Amino acid sequence: MYTMTLPSMGAFGTNAYVLWDEEKRGVLIDAPCDADYIISEIDKKGISLEKILLTHGHIDHIGACARVARSCGAKICIHKKDLPKLYGDIGNVCGFFGLPEPEYPQKDDVIAFENDEKIECGKMCAQVIETPGHTSGSVCFLFEDEVSGELRLYTGDTLFAGSMGRTDMPDGDEDRIFSSLSLLWDRFEGKDALIFPGHGPSSTVEAERIRNRYFIYAHNIGR
């Protein structure tokens, strides 16, 4: 499995990631903005983009997904609870921030998933971990490298290096995000994983166990 982290994009500094196998079959995790740039970076690698995996439905993560999907022939995958956000629901926070609505995808280009599903692309497989709180349909995507066994966790706006996602926007819930953080702590008990969040630098589960006060608090209260 090969990976590429795109430079943080847009006013919110949102991360996006591209993963592909040796046959150049790839996935994009989140599509913040600047579809032309994303497409050009994918084309430079000769990747055939098959899926766009969305960690949640906020505008700074979905803004370019319709154009990228249309250009690359990829399917957009999002949790069913955040699906309405792809079509102008207030929960995509365009109105909250006074932003124009993006181009929305064709319904035939979208696949809605649920917790614990496995999304396959070539020789790669993403395990869906439902982590509501930032939004009701927020998820993490877990990949395991088939050669090295390395675990890579794409956490969206649930867990950051040293912090967690905010819950004061439409469809946010503080109790639920602490429950989600507690779930992630327990899920990786006795093992580590690389963390690639929706904003900010990468980290590891083990590092966040030591330094992230929100992660530690969630574990201690055991929600």
Secondary structure, 3 states (H helix, E strand, C coil): CEEEEEEEECCCCEEEEEEECCCCEEEEECCCCCHHHHHHHHHHCCCEEEEEECCCCCHHHHCCHHHHHHHHCCEEEEECCCHHHHHCCHHHCHHHHCCCCCCCCCHHHEEEECCCCEEEECCEEEEEEECCCCCCCCEEEEEECCCCCCEEEEEECCEECCEECCCCCCCCCHHHHHHHHHHHHHHCCCCCCEEEECECCCEEHHHHHHHCHHHHHHHHHCC
